[in-house]
Amino acid sequence: MFHDFGWMILLGTWMPFTIWNIALGMSILLDKTDTPVFPRWSGYMSIFAGVSYMLGSGDWFFFEGAMGWNGILALYWVFIIFGFWVLYFSWASYKNIQRGYVHTQDVLAK
């Protein structure tokens, strides 16, 4: 019982991550500056990743199969998408820092 509960806690917390990804994706898509921080396609990728996390909610309803806590969709697909998302945005943020891409409104001259 506690084993299943542990997996439900791990995979059932997709809601804040989905909101986080969709908010980031929308902020990328709504960035109308001359030098956007991230490319436009990364906004679509972030929204896709956020929607894909919803497959993690299958462990609340299924105990085996592809949507179970150890299934290909509820566990592996969600972890692969999240891992790719984290690696890409870490790399892109690092590249932006190296290039010095900072919006002028973020820098306060005091």
N, C-alpha and C positions, 0 to 999 in steps of 0.2 A: 504494500500500500504506500509506504513512504517513498519507495523507489519510483513508482508512478507519479506520486505527488511532486517529487523533485523535478522530474521531466516536465510536468505541467507548469511548474513555476518557471523553468528555464525557457521553454518554448511558448508558453502562453503569455509572455510579456511583449508581444509584438506591437501593441498599441502605441506606446511612447516612441518606439523606433520608427513606426510608420509615420507618425506625425512629424517627427524630426526629419525624415527623408523627404516627405512631401513639402514641408516648409522650406527646406534647403533648395529643393528643386524649383519651387515657385519663386524664391528669391533670385535664383540664377536666371530663370526665364524672364523675370521682370526687370533685370538689370539692363538699363538702356544707356549706359555710359559708353564712351568711345573705346575704352580698354576694359572689357568685362573681366572679372576676376577668374571665372571659369568659363570654358566654352559652352555654348548653348546646348549641345547634345548631352553634356553632363547633367543638366537639369532634368532632361527627359529620363536619363539613366537613374537619377536619384528617385524620381517619382515611380519608375518601374520597380526599383528595389523596395521602396516602401509598400507598394501594393503586393509585391511578392511575399513580404513578411506575413501577410494574412494567412498564408498556408500553414503557418505555425499554430494557428488556432485549432487545427484538426485534432491535436492531441487531447483536447477537451471532450471530443465526441467519439473518437475512434481509438481503440486500444491496440489494433494491429492493422497491418496493411500499409499502403503508401501514405495514408494520412495519420497513422498512429505515431506515437512518440518516437519510435525508431524507424519510421518510414522514410522513403526516398524524398517525398515532397515536404513533409512537416519538419524533418531534421536536416537532411543533407542539402536539399535545394536552398533552404533558408540560410544555412551556415555558409554555403558557397557564395550566394549572392551578397550576404553581409560582409564576408571576407574580401570579396572583390571590391565592394563599395569602399570599405575602409582603406584598402591598399591604394586604390585609385585616388581618393581624395587626400590621402596622406602625401602621395607623390605629387599631385597637382598643387597642393598647398606649399610643399617644399620648393617646387619650381617657381611658384609665384613669389615666395620670399627671396629666392635667389635673384630674380629679375627686378625686384623692388616694386612689384605691383601693389600699390596701396592707394585706396581712394582718398582724395583730398579731404573729404568730410570726416574720415577716420582719424586724421592727424590734427590734433589740437595744438595750435601755437599759443603758448602761454608765456 
